[in-house]
Amino acid sequence: MLFWWLEKNKDLTTKQMVDELYSLICNRINDPITYKELKSKKLGLDTKGIIPVQV
């Protein structure tokens, strides 16, 4: 995921990347999720069947 994110944002400056990551982290903290919701959430990453789609 990290390499995909870096490739996607390769045109941004380091400061812009830091700001983007910071905003992603802050948005996640403000939106709490329960274990039950997390357990039933489908993964958004194609793992080619190596990791199950649901936890």
mmCIF entry with sequence, helices, sheets and N, C-alpha, C, O atoms, coordinates in Angstrom:
data_MODEL
# 
_entry.id   MODEL 
# 
_entity.id                         1 
_entity.type                       polymer 
_entity.pdbx_number_of_molecules   1 
# 
_entity_poly.entity_id                      1 
_entity_poly.type                           'polypeptide(L)' 
_entity_poly.nstd_linkage                   no 
_entity_poly.nstd_monomer                   no 
_entity_poly.pdbx_seq_one_letter_code       MLFWWLEKNKDLTTKQMVDELYSLICNRINDPITYKELKSKKLGLDTKGIIPVQV 
_entity_poly.pdbx_seq_one_letter_code_can   MLFWWLEKNKDLTTKQMVDELYSLICNRINDPITYKELKSKKLGLDTKGIIPVQV 
_entity_poly.pdbx_strand_id                 A 
# 
loop_
_entity_poly_seq.entity_id 
_entity_poly_seq.num 
_entity_poly_seq.mon_id 
_entity_poly_seq.hetero 
1 1  MET n 
1 2  LEU n 
1 3  PHE n 
1 4  TRP n 
1 5  TRP n 
1 6  LEU n 
1 7  GLU n 
1 8  LYS n 
1 9  ASN n 
1 10 LYS n 
1 11 ASP n 
1 12 LEU n 
1 13 THR n 
1 14 THR n 
1 15 LYS n 
1 16 GLN n 
1 17 MET n 
1 18 VAL n 
1 19 ASP n 
1 20 GLU n 
1 21 LEU n 
1 22 TYR n 
1 23 SER n 
1 24 LEU n 
1 25 ILE n 
1 26 CYS n 
1 27 ASN n 
1 28 ARG n 
1 29 ILE n 
1 30 ASN n 
1 31 ASP n 
1 32 PRO n 
1 33 ILE n 
1 34 THR n 
1 35 TYR n 
1 36 LYS n 
1 37 GLU n 
1 38 LEU n 
1 39 LYS n 
1 40 SER n 
1 41 LYS n 
1 42 LYS n 
1 43 LEU n 
1 44 GLY n 
1 45 LEU n 
1 46 ASP n 
1 47 THR n 
1 48 LYS n 
1 49 GLY n 
1 50 ILE n 
1 51 ILE n 
1 52 PRO n 
1 53 VAL n 
1 54 GLN n 
1 55 VAL n 
# 
_struct_asym.id          A 
_struct_asym.entity_id   1 
# 
loop_
_struct_conf.conf_type_id 
_struct_conf.id 
_struct_conf.pdbx_PDB_helix_id 
_struct_conf.beg_label_comp_id 
_struct_conf.beg_label_asym_id 
_struct_conf.beg_label_seq_id 
_struct_conf.pdbx_beg_PDB_ins_code 
_struct_conf.end_label_comp_id 
_struct_conf.end_label_asym_id 
_struct_conf.end_label_seq_id 
_struct_conf.pdbx_end_PDB_ins_code 
_struct_conf.beg_auth_comp_id 
_struct_conf.beg_auth_asym_id 
_struct_conf.beg_auth_seq_id 
_struct_conf.end_auth_comp_id 
_struct_conf.end_auth_asym_id 
_struct_conf.end_auth_seq_id 
_struct_conf.pdbx_PDB_helix_class 
_struct_conf.details 
_struct_conf.pdbx_PDB_helix_length 
HELX_P HELX_P1 AA1 LEU A 2  ? LYS A 8  ? LEU A 2  LYS A 8  1 ? 7  
HELX_P HELX_P2 AA2 THR A 14 ? ASN A 30 ? THR A 14 ASN A 30 1 ? 17 
HELX_P HELX_P3 AA3 TYR A 35 ? SER A 40 ? TYR A 35 SER A 40 1 ? 6  
# 
_struct_conf_type.id          HELX_P 
_struct_conf_type.criteria    ? 
_struct_conf_type.reference   ? 
# 
loop_
_atom_site.group_PDB 
_atom_site.id 
_atom_site.type_symbol 
_atom_site.label_atom_id 
_atom_site.label_alt_id 
_atom_site.label_comp_id 
_atom_site.label_asym_id 
_atom_site.label_entity_id 
_atom_site.label_seq_id 
_atom_site.pdbx_PDB_ins_code 
_atom_site.Cartn_x 
_atom_site.Cartn_y 
_atom_site.Cartn_z 
_atom_site.occupancy 
_atom_site.B_iso_or_equiv 
_atom_site.pdbx_formal_charge 
_atom_site.auth_seq_id 
_atom_site.auth_comp_id 
_atom_site.auth_asym_id 
_atom_site.auth_atom_id 
_atom_site.pdbx_PDB_model_num 
ATOM 1   N N  . MET A 1 1  ? 0.822   -1.194  0.000  1.00 0.00 ? 1  MET A N  1 
ATOM 2   C CA . MET A 1 1  ? 0.000   0.000   0.000  1.00 0.00 ? 1  MET A CA 1 
ATOM 3   C C  . MET A 1 1  ? 0.864   1.255   0.000  1.00 0.00 ? 1  MET A C  1 
ATOM 4   O O  . MET A 1 1  ? 0.567   2.241   -0.675 1.00 0.00 ? 1  MET A O  1 
ATOM 5   N N  . LEU A 1 2  ? 1.946   1.188   0.781  1.00 0.00 ? 2  LEU A N  1 
ATOM 6   C CA . LEU A 1 2  ? 2.814   2.363   0.874  1.00 0.00 ? 2  LEU A CA 1 
ATOM 7   C C  . LEU A 1 2  ? 3.406   2.722   -0.487 1.00 0.00 ? 2  LEU A C  1 
ATOM 8   O O  . LEU A 1 2  ? 3.416   3.890   -0.876 1.00 0.00 ? 2  LEU A O  1 
ATOM 9   N N  . PHE A 1 3  ? 3.897   1.722   -1.204 1.00 0.00 ? 3  PHE A N  1 
ATOM 10  C CA . PHE A 1 3  ? 4.508   2.001   -2.506 1.00 0.00 ? 3  PHE A CA 1 
ATOM 11  C C  . PHE A 1 3  ? 3.469   2.506   -3.509 1.00 0.00 ? 3  PHE A C  1 
ATOM 12  O O  . PHE A 1 3  ? 3.766   3.369   -4.335 1.00 0.00 ? 3  PHE A O  1 
ATOM 13  N N  . TRP A 1 4  ? 2.249   1.965   -3.436 1.00 0.00 ? 4  TRP A N  1 
ATOM 14  C CA . TRP A 1 4  ? 1.170   2.450   -4.304 1.00 0.00 ? 4  TRP A CA 1 
ATOM 15  C C  . TRP A 1 4  ? 0.874   3.910   -3.988 1.00 0.00 ? 4  TRP A C  1 
ATOM 16  O O  . TRP A 1 4  ? 0.734   4.733   -4.893 1.00 0.00 ? 4  TRP A O  1 
ATOM 17  N N  . TRP A 1 5  ? 0.780   4.231   -2.683 1.00 0.00 ? 5  TRP A N  1 
ATOM 18  C CA . TRP A 1 5  ? 0.468   5.600   -2.279 1.00 0.00 ? 5  TRP A CA 1 
ATOM 19  C C  . TRP A 1 5  ? 1.573   6.554   -2.721 1.00 0.00 ? 5  TRP A C  1 
ATOM 20  O O  . TRP A 1 5  ? 1.297   7.652   -3.205 1.00 0.00 ? 5  TRP A O  1 
ATOM 21  N N  . LEU A 1 6  ? 2.830   6.128   -2.552 1.00 0.00 ? 6  LEU A N  1 
ATOM 22  C CA . LEU A 1 6  ? 3.945   6.976   -2.973 1.00 0.00 ? 6  LEU A CA 1 
ATOM 23  C C  . LEU A 1 6  ? 3.932   7.211   -4.477 1.00 0.00 ? 6  LEU A C  1 
ATOM 24  O O  . LEU A 1 6  ? 4.173   8.329   -4.932 1.00 0.00 ? 6  LEU A O  1 
ATOM 25  N N  . GLU A 1 7  ? 3.653   6.171   -5.251 1.00 0.00 ? 7  GLU A N  1 
ATOM 26  C CA . GLU A 1 7  ? 3.592   6.315   -6.712 1.00 0.00 ? 7  GLU A CA 1 
ATOM 27  C C  . GLU A 1 7  ? 2.443   7.232   -7.121 1.00 0.00 ? 7  GLU A C  1 
ATOM 28  O O  . GLU A 1 7  ? 2.583   8.052   -8.029 1.00 0.00 ? 7  GLU A O  1 
ATOM 29  N N  . LYS A 1 8  ? 1.317   7.086   -6.449 1.00 0.00 ? 8  LYS A N  1 
ATOM 30  C CA . LYS A 1 8  ? 0.141   7.918   -6.748 1.00 0.00 ? 8  LYS A CA 1 
ATOM 31  C C  . LYS A 1 8  ? 0.410   9.393   -6.462 1.00 0.00 ? 8  LYS A C  1 
ATOM 32  O O  . LYS A 1 8  ? -0.085  10.269  -7.171 1.00 0.00 ? 8  LYS A O  1 
ATOM 33  N N  . ASN A 1 9  ? 1.197   9.663   -5.420 1.00 0.00 ? 9  ASN A N  1 
ATOM 34  C CA . ASN A 1 9  ? 1.450   11.042  -4.997 1.00 0.00 ? 9  ASN A CA 1 
ATOM 35  C C  . ASN A 1 9  ? 2.876   11.514  -5.301 1.00 0.00 ? 9  ASN A C  1 
ATOM 36  O O  . ASN A 1 9  ? 3.388   12.405  -4.624 1.00 0.00 ? 9  ASN A O  1 
ATOM 37  N N  . LYS A 1 10 ? 3.506   10.935  -6.295 1.00 0.00 ? 10 LYS A N  1 
ATOM 38  C CA . LYS A 1 10 ? 4.910   11.257  -6.581 1.00 0.00 ? 10 LYS A CA 1 
ATOM 39  C C  . LYS A 1 10 ? 5.120   12.705  -7.026 1.00 0.00 ? 10 LYS A C  1 
ATOM 40  O O  . LYS A 1 10 ? 6.237   13.215  -6.938 1.00 0.00 ? 10 LYS A O  1 
ATOM 41  N N  . ASP A 1 11 ? 4.085   13.363  -7.496 1.00 0.00 ? 11 ASP A N  1 
ATOM 42  C CA . ASP A 1 11 ? 4.223   14.746  -7.955 1.00 0.00 ? 11 ASP A CA 1 
ATOM 43  C C  . ASP A 1 11 ? 4.095   15.758  -6.820 1.00 0.00 ? 11 ASP A C  1 
ATOM 44  O O  . ASP A 1 11 ? 4.318   16.950  -7.034 1.00 0.00 ? 11 ASP A O  1 
ATOM 45  N N  . LEU A 1 12 ? 3.743   15.307  -5.621 1.00 0.00 ? 12 LEU A N  1 
ATOM 46  C CA . LEU A 1 12 ? 3.603   16.204  -4.477 1.00 0.00 ? 12 LEU A CA 1 
ATOM 47  C C  . LEU A 1 12 ? 4.956   16.448  -3.810 1.00 0.00 ? 12 LEU A C  1 
ATOM 48  O O  . LEU A 1 12 ? 5.864   15.621  -3.892 1.00 0.00 ? 12 LEU A O  1 
ATOM 49  N N  . THR A 1 13 ? 5.067   17.584  -3.160 1.00 0.00 ? 13 THR A N  1 
ATOM 50  C CA . THR A 1 13 ? 6.275   17.853  -2.383 1.00 0.00 ? 13 THR A CA 1 
ATOM 51  C C  . THR A 1 13 ? 6.191   17.060  -1.074 1.00 0.00 ? 13 THR A C  1 
ATOM 52  O O  . THR A 1 13 ? 5.135   16.532  -0.727 1.00 0.00 ? 13 THR A O  1 
ATOM 53  N N  . THR A 1 14 ? 7.300   16.985  -0.364 1.00 0.00 ? 14 THR A N  1 
ATOM 54  C CA . THR A 1 14 ? 7.322   16.270  0.905  1.00 0.00 ? 14 THR A CA 1 
ATOM 55  C C  . THR A 1 14 ? 6.327   16.874  1.886  1.00 0.00 ? 14 THR A C  1 
ATOM 56  O O  . THR A 1 14 ? 5.621   16.148  2.585  1.00 0.00 ? 14 THR A O  1 
ATOM 57  N N  . LYS A 1 15 ? 6.272   18.200  1.938  1.00 0.00 ? 15 LYS A N  1 
ATOM 58  C CA . LYS A 1 15 ? 5.327   18.864  2.845  1.00 0.00 ? 15 LYS A CA 1 
ATOM 59  C C  . LYS A 1 15 ? 3.893   18.521  2.476  1.00 0.00 ? 15 LYS A C  1 
ATOM 60  O O  . LYS A 1 15 ? 3.075   18.273  3.362  1.00 0.00 ? 15 LYS A O  1 
ATOM 61  N N  . GLN A 1 16 ? 3.573   18.500  1.196  1.00 0.00 ? 16 GLN A N  1 
ATOM 62  C CA . GLN A 1 16 ? 2.220   18.160  0.770  1.00 0.00 ? 16 GLN A CA 1 
ATOM 63  C C  . GLN A 1 16 ? 1.879   16.710  1.138  1.00 0.00 ? 16 GLN A C  1 
ATOM 64  O O  . GLN A 1 16 ? 0.754   16.420  1.543  1.00 0.00 ? 16 GLN A O  1 
ATOM 65  N N  . MET A 1 17 ? 2.851   15.804  0.997  1.00 0.00 ? 17 MET A N  1 
ATOM 66  C CA . MET A 1 17 ? 2.623   14.409  1.380  1.00 0.00 ? 17 MET A CA 1 
ATOM 67  C C  . MET A 1 17 ? 2.367   14.283  2.877  1.00 0.00 ? 17 MET A C  1 
ATOM 68  O O  . MET A 1 17 ? 1.477   13.546  3.304  1.00 0.00 ? 17 MET A O  1 
ATOM 69  N N  . VAL A 1 18 ? 3.150   15.004  3.668  1.00 0.00 ? 18 VAL A N  1 
ATOM 70  C CA . VAL A 1 18 ? 2.969   14.986  5.121  1.00 0.00 ? 18 VAL A CA 1 
ATOM 71  C C  . VAL A 1 18 ? 1.585   15.513  5.478  1.00 0.00 ? 18 VAL A C  1 
ATOM 72  O O  . VAL A 1 18 ? 0.895   14.926  6.311  1.00 0.00 ? 18 VAL A O  1 
ATOM 73  N N  . ASP A 1 19 ? 1.178   16.606  4.861  1.00 0.00 ? 19 ASP A N  1 
ATOM 74  C CA . ASP A 1 19 ? -0.147  17.172  5.120  1.00 0.00 ? 19 ASP A CA 1 
ATOM 75  C C  . ASP A 1 19 ? -1.258  16.192  4.728  1.00 0.00 ? 19 ASP A C  1 
ATOM 76  O O  . ASP A 1 19 ? -2.254  16.060  5.438  1.00 0.00 ? 19 ASP A O  1 
ATOM 77  N N  . GLU A 1 20 ? -1.082  15.514  3.602  1.00 0.00 ? 20 GLU A N  1 
ATOM 78  C CA . GLU A 1 20 ? -2.069  14.540  3.138  1.00 0.00 ? 20 GLU A CA 1 
ATOM 79  C C  . GLU A 1 20 ? -2.189  13.377  4.119  1.00 0.00 ? 20 GLU A C  1 
ATOM 80  O O  . GLU A 1 20 ? -3.298  12.983  4.479  1.00 0.00 ? 20 GLU A O  1 
ATOM 81  N N  . LEU A 1 21 ? -1.066  12.831  4.550  1.00 0.00 ? 21 LEU A N  1 
ATOM 82  C CA . LEU A 1 21 ? -1.079  11.737  5.518  1.00 0.00 ? 21 LEU A CA 1 
ATOM 83  C C  . LEU A 1 21 ? -1.678  12.179  6.846  1.00 0.00 ? 21 LEU A C  1 
ATOM 84  O O  . LEU A 1 21 ? -2.444  11.442  7.466  1.00 0.00 ? 21 LEU A O  1 
ATOM 85  N N  . TYR A 1 22 ? -1.331  13.370  7.272  1.00 0.00 ? 22 TYR A N  1 
ATOM 86  C CA . TYR A 1 22 ? -1.860  13.892  8.534  1.00 0.00 ? 22 TYR A CA 1 
ATOM 87  C C  . TYR A 1 22 ? -3.382  14.017  8.471  1.00 0.00 ? 22 TYR A C  1 
ATOM 88  O O  . TYR A 1 22 ? -4.075  13.660  9.424  1.00 0.00 ? 22 TYR A O  1 
ATOM 89  N N  . SER A 1 23 ? -3.901  14.519  7.355  1.00 0.00 ? 23 SER A N  1 
ATOM 90  C CA . SER A 1 23 ? -5.346  14.670  7.223  1.00 0.00 ? 23 SER A CA 1 
ATOM 91  C C  . SER A 1 23 ? -6.035  13.307  7.192  1.00 0.00 ? 23 SER A C  1 
ATOM 92  O O  . SER A 1 23 ? -7.128  13.159  7.739  1.00 0.00 ? 23 SER A O  1 
ATOM 93  N N  . LEU A 1 24 ? -5.409  12.301  6.555  1.00 0.00 ? 24 LEU A N  1 
ATOM 94  C CA . LEU A 1 24 ? -5.986  10.956  6.546  1.00 0.00 ? 24 LEU A CA 1 
ATOM 95  C C  . LEU A 1 24 ? -6.048  10.383  7.957  1.00 0.00 ? 24 LEU A C  1 
ATOM 96  O O  . LEU A 1 24 ? -7.051  9.782   8.344  1.00 0.00 ? 24 LEU A O  1 
ATOM 97  N N  . ILE A 1 25 ? -4.988  10.565  8.717  1.00 0.00 ? 25 ILE A N  1 
ATOM 98  C CA . ILE A 1 25 ? -4.941  10.050  10.085 1.00 0.00 ? 25 ILE A CA 1 
ATOM 99  C C  . ILE A 1 25 ? -5.967  10.763  10.959 1.00 0.00 ? 25 ILE A C  1 
ATOM 100 O O  . ILE A 1 25 ? -6.680  10.119  11.730 1.00 0.00 ? 25 ILE A O  1 
ATOM 101 N N  . CYS A 1 26 ? -6.044  12.060  10.848 1.00 0.00 ? 26 CYS A N  1 
ATOM 102 C CA . CYS A 1 26 ? -6.996  12.824  11.672 1.00 0.00 ? 26 CYS A CA 1 
ATOM 103 C C  . CYS A 1 26 ? -8.441  12.463  11.346 1.00 0.00 ? 26 CYS A C  1 
ATOM 104 O O  . CYS A 1 26 ? -9.274  12.382  12.249 1.00 0.00 ? 26 CYS A O  1 
ATOM 105 N N  . ASN A 1 27 ? -8.745  12.249  10.093 1.00 0.00 ? 27 ASN A N  1 
ATOM 106 C CA . ASN A 1 27 ? -10.109 11.872  9.709  1.00 0.00 ? 27 ASN A CA 1 
ATOM 107 C C  . ASN A 1 27 ? -10.486 10.512  10.273 1.00 0.00 ? 27 ASN A C  1 
ATOM 108 O O  . ASN A 1 27 ? -11.641 10.302  10.643 1.00 0.00 ? 27 ASN A O  1 
ATOM 109 N N  . ARG A 1 28 ? -9.547  9.591   10.346 1.00 0.00 ? 28 ARG A N  1 
ATOM 110 C CA . ARG A 1 28 ? -9.821  8.251   10.869 1.00 0.00 ? 28 ARG A CA 1 
ATOM 111 C C  . ARG A 1 28 ? -10.096 8.306   12.373 1.00 0.00 ? 28 ARG A C  1 
ATOM 112 O O  . ARG A 1 28 ? -10.960 7.587   12.874 1.00 0.00 ? 28 ARG A O  1 
ATOM 113 N N  . ILE A 1 29 ? -9.373  9.144   13.080 1.00 0.00 ? 29 ILE A N  1 
ATOM 114 C CA . ILE A 1 29 ? -9.537  9.225   14.529 1.00 0.00 ? 29 ILE A CA 1 
ATOM 115 C C  . ILE A 1 29 ? -10.891 9.826   14.892 1.00 0.00 ? 29 ILE A C  1 
ATOM 116 O O  . ILE A 1 29 ? -11.506 9.404   15.871 1.00 0.00 ? 29 ILE A O  1 
ATOM 117 N N  . ASN A 1 30 ? -11.357 10.790  14.130 1.00 0.00 ? 30 ASN A N  1 
ATOM 118 C CA . ASN A 1 30 ? -12.620 11.450  14.424 1.00 0.00 ? 30 ASN A CA 1 
ATOM 119 C C  . ASN A 1 30 ? -13.828 10.597  14.066 1.00 0.00 ? 30 ASN A C  1 
ATOM 120 O O  . ASN A 1 30 ? -14.950 10.932  14.447 1.00 0.00 ? 30 ASN A O  1 
ATOM 121 N N  . ASP A 1 31 ? -13.624 9.511   13.348 1.00 0.00 ? 31 ASP A N  1 
ATOM 122 C CA . ASP A 1 31 ? -14.720 8.660   12.921 1.00 0.00 ? 31 ASP A CA 1 
ATOM 123 C C  . ASP A 1 31 ? -14.535 7.271   13.527 1.00 0.00 ? 31 ASP A C  1 
ATOM 124 O O  . ASP A 1 31 ? -14.043 6.364   12.855 1.00 0.00 ? 31 ASP A O  1 
ATOM 125 N N  . PRO A 1 32 ? -14.930 7.093   14.813 1.00 0.00 ? 32 PRO A N  1 
ATOM 126 C CA . PRO A 1 32 ? -14.688 5.804   15.467 1.00 0.00 ? 32 PRO A CA 1 
ATOM 127 C C  . PRO A 1 32 ? -15.483 4.675   14.806 1.00 0.00 ? 32 PRO A C  1 
ATOM 128 O O  . PRO A 1 32 ? -16.570 4.898   14.274 1.00 0.00 ? 32 PRO A O  1 
ATOM 129 N N  . ILE A 1 33 ? -14.931 3.475   14.848 1.00 0.00 ? 33 ILE A N  1 
ATOM 130 C CA . ILE A 1 33 ? -15.571 2.302   14.275 1.00 0.00 ? 33 ILE A CA 1 
ATOM 131 C C  . ILE A 1 33 ? -15.534 1.186   15.315 1.00 0.00 ? 33 ILE A C  1 
ATOM 132 O O  . ILE A 1 33 ? -14.543 1.021   16.026 1.00 0.00 ? 33 ILE A O  1 
ATOM 133 N N  . THR A 1 34 ? -16.600 0.437   15.395 1.00 0.00 ? 34 THR A N  1 
ATOM 134 C CA . THR A 1 34 ? -16.650 -0.655  16.368 1.00 0.00 ? 34 THR A CA 1 
ATOM 135 C C  . THR A 1 34 ? -15.965 -1.891  15.794 1.00 0.00 ? 34 THR A C  1 
ATOM 136 O O  . THR A 1 34 ? -15.748 -1.989  14.587 1.00 0.00 ? 34 THR A O  1 
ATOM 137 N N  . TYR A 1 35 ? -15.629 -2.829  16.670 1.00 0.00 ? 35 TYR A N  1 
ATOM 138 C CA . TYR A 1 35 ? -15.000 -4.064  16.228 1.00 0.00 ? 35 TYR A CA 1 
ATOM 139 C C  . TYR A 1 35 ? -15.931 -4.843  15.304 1.00 0.00 ? 35 TYR A C  1 
ATOM 140 O O  . TYR A 1 35 ? -15.479 -5.439  14.325 1.00 0.00 ? 35 TYR A O  1 
ATOM 141 N N  . LYS A 1 36 ? -17.224 -4.841  15.609 1.00 0.00 ? 36 LYS A N  1 
ATOM 142 C CA . LYS A 1 36 ? -18.199 -5.559  14.788 1.00 0.00 ? 36 LYS A CA 1 
ATOM 143 C C  . LYS A 1 36 ? -18.234 -4.984  13.371 1.00 0.00 ? 36 LYS A C  1 
ATOM 144 O O  . LYS A 1 36 ? -18.281 -5.739  12.399 1.00 0.00 ? 36 LYS A O  1 
ATOM 145 N N  . GLU A 1 37 ? -18.210 -3.649  13.246 1.00 0.00 ? 37 GLU A N  1 
ATOM 146 C CA . GLU A 1 37 ? -18.202 -3.012  11.929 1.00 0.00 ? 37 GLU A CA 1 
ATOM 147 C C  . GLU A 1 37 ? -16.905 -3.316  11.189 1.00 0.00 ? 37 GLU A C  1 
ATOM 148 O O  . GLU A 1 37 ? -16.917 -3.568  9.984  1.00 0.00 ? 37 GLU A O  1 
ATOM 149 N N  . LEU A 1 38 ? -15.802 -3.291  11.903 1.00 0.00 ? 38 LEU A N  1 
ATOM 150 C CA . LEU A 1 38 ? -14.499 -3.563  11.292 1.00 0.00 ? 38 LEU A CA 1 
ATOM 151 C C  . LEU A 1 38 ? -14.411 -5.007  10.817 1.00 0.00 ? 38 LEU A C  1 
ATOM 152 O O  . LEU A 1 38 ? -13.866 -5.284  9.749  1.00 0.00 ? 38 LEU A O  1 
ATOM 153 N N  . LYS A 1 39 ? -14.943 -5.915  11.607 1.00 0.00 ? 39 LYS A N  1 
ATOM 154 C CA . LYS A 1 39 ? -14.884 -7.334  11.279 1.00 0.00 ? 39 LYS A CA 1 
ATOM 155 C C  . LYS A 1 39 ? -15.652 -7.650  9.999  1.00 0.00 ? 39 LYS A C  1 
ATOM 156 O O  . LYS A 1 39 ? -15.236 -8.516  9.228  1.00 0.00 ? 39 LYS A O  1 
ATOM 157 N N  . SER A 1 40 ? -16.762 -6.963  9.765  1.00 0.00 ? 40 SER A N  1 
ATOM 158 C CA . SER A 1 40 ? -17.590 -7.251  8.590  1.00 0.00 ? 40 SER A CA 1 
ATOM 159 C C  . SER A 1 40 ? -17.233 -6.382  7.379  1.00 0.00 ? 40 SER A C  1 
ATOM 160 O O  . SER A 1 40 ? -17.819 -6.545  6.309  1.00 0.00 ? 40 SER A O  1 
ATOM 161 N N  . LYS A 1 41 ? -16.284 -5.467  7.541  1.00 0.00 ? 41 LYS A N  1 
ATOM 162 C CA . LYS A 1 41 ? -15.904 -4.579  6.439  1.00 0.00 ? 41 LYS A CA 1 
ATOM 163 C C  . LYS A 1 41 ? -15.021 -5.315  5.435  1.00 0.00 ? 41 LYS A C  1 
ATOM 164 O O  . LYS A 1 41 ? -14.067 -5.988  5.824  1.00 0.00 ? 41 LYS A O  1 
ATOM 165 N N  . LYS A 1 42 ? -15.333 -5.190  4.153  1.00 0.00 ? 42 LYS A N  1 
ATOM 166 C CA . LYS A 1 42 ? -14.526 -5.833  3.120  1.00 0.00 ? 42 LYS A CA 1 
ATOM 167 C C  . LYS A 1 42 ? -13.241 -5.045  2.909  1.00 0.00 ? 42 LYS A C  1 
ATOM 168 O O  . LYS A 1 42 ? -13.228 -3.818  2.999  1.00 0.00 ? 42 LYS A O  1 
ATOM 169 N N  . LEU A 1 43 ? -12.163 -5.766  2.628  1.00 0.00 ? 43 LEU A N  1 
ATOM 170 C CA . LEU A 1 43 ? -10.884 -5.117  2.362  1.00 0.00 ? 43 LEU A CA 1 
ATOM 171 C C  . LEU A 1 43 ? -10.930 -4.447  0.994  1.00 0.00 ? 43 LEU A C  1 
ATOM 172 O O  . LEU A 1 43 ? -11.484 -5.007  0.048  1.00 0.00 ? 43 LEU A O  1 
ATOM 173 N N  . GLY A 1 44 ? -10.357 -3.263  0.884  1.00 0.00 ? 44 GLY A N  1 
ATOM 174 C CA . GLY A 1 44 ? -10.342 -2.541  -0.379 1.00 0.00 ? 44 GLY A CA 1 
ATOM 175 C C  . GLY A 1 44 ? -9.113  -2.819  -1.211 1.00 0.00 ? 44 GLY A C  1 
ATOM 176 O O  . GLY A 1 44 ? -8.878  -2.136  -2.208 1.00 0.00 ? 44 GLY A O  1 
ATOM 177 N N  . LEU A 1 45 ? -8.328  -3.800  -0.828 1.00 0.00 ? 45 LEU A N  1 
ATOM 178 C CA . LEU A 1 45 ? -7.085  -4.107  -1.522 1.00 0.00 ? 45 LEU A CA 1 
ATOM 179 C C  . LEU A 1 45 ? -7.185  -5.485  -2.136 1.00 0.00 ? 45 LEU A C  1 
ATOM 180 O O  . LEU A 1 45 ? -7.564  -6.439  -1.456 1.00 0.00 ? 45 LEU A O  1 
ATOM 181 N N  . ASP A 1 46 ? -6.853  -5.608  -3.412 1.00 0.00 ? 46 ASP A N  1 
ATOM 182 C CA . ASP A 1 46 ? -6.884  -6.903  -4.080 1.00 0.00 ? 46 ASP A CA 1 
ATOM 183 C C  . ASP A 1 46 ? -5.635  -7.685  -3.699 1.00 0.00 ? 46 ASP A C  1 
ATOM 184 O O  . ASP A 1 46 ? -4.531  -7.341  -4.124 1.00 0.00 ? 46 ASP A O  1 
ATOM 185 N N  . THR A 1 47 ? -5.801  -8.727  -2.906 1.00 0.00 ? 47 THR A N  1 
ATOM 186 C CA . THR A 1 47 ? -4.668  -9.519  -2.437 1.00 0.00 ? 47 THR A CA 1 
ATOM 187 C C  . THR A 1 47 ? -4.502  -10.812 -3.209 1.00 0.00 ? 47 THR A C  1 
ATOM 188 O O  . THR A 1 47 ? -3.755  -11.697 -2.794 1.00 0.00 ? 47 THR A O  1 
ATOM 189 N N  . LYS A 1 48 ? -5.202  -10.925 -4.339 1.00 0.00 ? 48 LYS A N  1 
ATOM 190 C CA . LYS A 1 48 ? -5.115  -12.090 -5.222 1.00 0.00 ? 48 LYS A CA 1 
ATOM 191 C C  . LYS A 1 48 ? -5.443  -13.388 -4.482 1.00 0.00 ? 48 LYS A C  1 
ATOM 192 O O  . LYS A 1 48 ? -4.910  -14.444 -4.824 1.00 0.00 ? 48 LYS A O  1 
ATOM 193 N N  . GLY A 1 49 ? -6.309  -13.320 -3.480 1.00 0.00 ? 49 GLY A N  1 
ATOM 194 C CA . GLY A 1 49 ? -6.742  -14.502 -2.761 1.00 0.00 ? 49 GLY A CA 1 
ATOM 195 C C  . GLY A 1 49 ? -5.813  -14.948 -1.642 1.00 0.00 ? 49 GLY A C  1 
ATOM 196 O O  . GLY A 1 49 ? -6.097  -15.934 -0.962 1.00 0.00 ? 49 GLY A O  1 
ATOM 197 N N  . ILE A 1 50 ? -4.710  -14.239 -1.438 1.00 0.00 ? 50 ILE A N  1 
ATOM 198 C CA . ILE A 1 50 ? -3.760  -14.622 -0.391 1.00 0.00 ? 50 ILE A CA 1 
ATOM 199 C C  . ILE A 1 50 ? -4.348  -14.307 0.985  1.00 0.00 ? 50 ILE A C  1 
ATOM 200 O O  . ILE A 1 50 ? -4.210  -15.097 1.919  1.00 0.00 ? 50 ILE A O  1 
ATOM 201 N N  . ILE A 1 51 ? -5.001  -13.152 1.105  1.00 0.00 ? 51 ILE A N  1 
ATOM 202 C CA . ILE A 1 51 ? -5.632  -12.742 2.356  1.00 0.00 ? 51 ILE A CA 1 
ATOM 203 C C  . ILE A 1 51 ? -7.132  -12.768 2.131  1.00 0.00 ? 51 ILE A C  1 
ATOM 204 O O  . ILE A 1 51 ? -7.593  -12.316 1.083  1.00 0.00 ? 51 ILE A O  1 
ATOM 205 N N  . PRO A 1 52 ? -7.919  -13.283 3.081  1.00 0.00 ? 52 PRO A N  1 
ATOM 206 C CA . PRO A 1 52 ? -9.373  -13.341 2.883  1.00 0.00 ? 52 PRO A CA 1 
ATOM 207 C C  . PRO A 1 52 ? -9.987  -11.953 2.667  1.00 0.00 ? 52 PRO A C  1 
ATOM 208 O O  . PRO A 1 52 ? -9.473  -10.949 3.162  1.00 0.00 ? 52 PRO A O  1 
ATOM 209 N N  . VAL A 1 53 ? -11.080 -11.917 1.928  1.00 0.00 ? 53 VAL A N  1 
ATOM 210 C CA . VAL A 1 53 ? -11.755 -10.639 1.643  1.00 0.00 ? 53 VAL A CA 1 
ATOM 211 C C  . VAL A 1 53 ? -12.336 -10.043 2.915  1.00 0.00 ? 53 VAL A C  1 
ATOM 212 O O  . VAL A 1 53 ? -12.340 -8.824  3.086  1.00 0.00 ? 53 VAL A O  1 
ATOM 213 N N  . GLN A 1 54 ? -12.825 -10.893 3.807  1.00 0.00 ? 54 GLN A N  1 
ATOM 214 C CA . GLN A 1 54 ? -13.336 -10.417 5.083  1.00 0.00 ? 54 GLN A CA 1 
ATOM 215 C C  . GLN A 1 54 ? -12.499 -11.003 6.210  1.00 0.00 ? 54 GLN A C  1 
ATOM 216 O O  . GLN A 1 54 ? -12.025 -12.135 6.127  1.00 0.00 ? 54 GLN A O  1 
ATOM 217 N N  . VAL A 1 55 ? -12.328 -10.221 7.251  1.00 0.00 ? 55 VAL A N  1 
ATOM 218 C CA . VAL A 1 55 ? -11.543 -10.660 8.397  1.00 0.00 ? 55 VAL A CA 1 
ATOM 219 C C  . VAL A 1 55 ? -12.378 -11.585 9.249  1.00 0.00 ? 55 VAL A C  1 
ATOM 220 O O  . VAL A 1 55 ? -11.904 -12.074 10.275 1.00 0.00 ? 55 VAL A O  1 
# 
